[in-house]
Structures are given as structure tokens and as C-alpha cells.
């Protein structure tokens, strides 16, 4: 019973129950995968971790200050894996000491579970723009951990329920341009009634489905995380200019991304003809 194949029915059963068949299976039967949610204060990391766990383990509330100051984790089983989900502090804070503390806490998560899937959580910004501070924080971590695309699941959280049908494609093109990374997998999450049992379960199933399609990789730090407080505003301004540049080139970039996706589809399905 060591190697379990994932199937749609299994995922449905697991999504609607906290843990599945505890009598028949032990944790040793499942490969262990770290699941590290990264993001700044207020993007909803703790909330999403609780959704995955199916319980309110991590403290979550609306606040302008950081709720999470230390790295916490808890495991759960789903889709033939034992996930260890980490709730870590955001990187960017308003004082140097807090930034240094957060660096240490983030590093602890990767030291405990280097074989992991990484989920950067971004908050929906003004007029659909991604927040500059979220992009700056991700770059600072990516510079030392060199995240592999197949191990990344970007989450754009807290979208309005009626967001435009073309937003997802535009956001994908924007991320490709701003982060200079290709073939990114993005999970788009709109606001839900957090008191609705079924809405929470549906969101859990959506997240599990996306994580099930990600491949964990070993992530080890190759240098020190460099993000001095006096440079953050400069980096955010550089990212703002990059977003302005994106707006000017958006149509051409969207055409390039559509062509890239078409080529990837042809490689995966070389038997089909795209007209």
C-alpha cells in the first residue's frame, strides 16, 4: 500500500473530509512534501493554510500588523501525499529588526522541509495590478532559493467575485513579464463567505487539485536574503516602472504568451493539428 495513485474520486472524498481512512493508512504510506506559503502581511497565507487543513489551526484576522511572527506547521494527507503546510511570516516589514527576524523564520521552513512545493501568495492590487511589495519580496527569496517553475504555484488571492473573464490571462502575462519567468502556474481565488462550510470545502478542493499537479523540488539557500529596509522603496519604485512598461507593451506580450501556450500544447499533443 506504499504507492497510491491519485484519482478524481479520491480527491473528492479527501476534500470533503479532514483525513481519509485513518485505520487503513499510516503516514509512512504517503510521500512527505513540504508546502510553504510565502507572502507579505495581509495576503491571506494563514487563511489559506487553514482551508487546506480543514480547521482553524493558524491565527488569521484582518490586521495592518503582522499576525504571524514565527514559523508554524502542521501536516495533513491528501491525494496520495502527506503535506506539511507551513505558515511563515511575511518578509517585508516597517523596521529592520522585524525583517531580519522574518528572514530567519522563512529559512527555518526551508531547512525543515527542503523538498517542497512553494506557493507565493499575492494580493489583488489597485485596478488589477499586482502589489509591488509582493513582487519585490518574491524576487528577494527567489534570488537565493532559485525556485523551479514546476514546484511553484502562484496564488492571486482576494479577487472580487465578479472579476473580468480576461483578468486571468492578463495576470499571467503580467507575471511572466515582471518576474521574467516562463510557464507559471497560477491559482486565482475570489472572495468567499468564510462562514460557509461548502464554500470553504470547494476552495479546499480547488487548492488540492492545483497542488496535486505541482512537482516538489529540493530548495536550498545559495546565499543570504538581501533586502535592506532603505532599499525597499527603491526596489518597489523600480517594479512600479516595470509595471508601467508592461501596460505599454501588454497587447504584444499577450500575443507572445498565447503563441507560447500553443507551441507547448503542440509538443504535448503532437498528434493533433492546431488550425
Order of alpha helices (4+ residues) and beta strands (2+ residues): alpha-beta-alpha-beta-beta-alpha-beta-alpha-beta-alpha-beta-alpha-beta-alpha
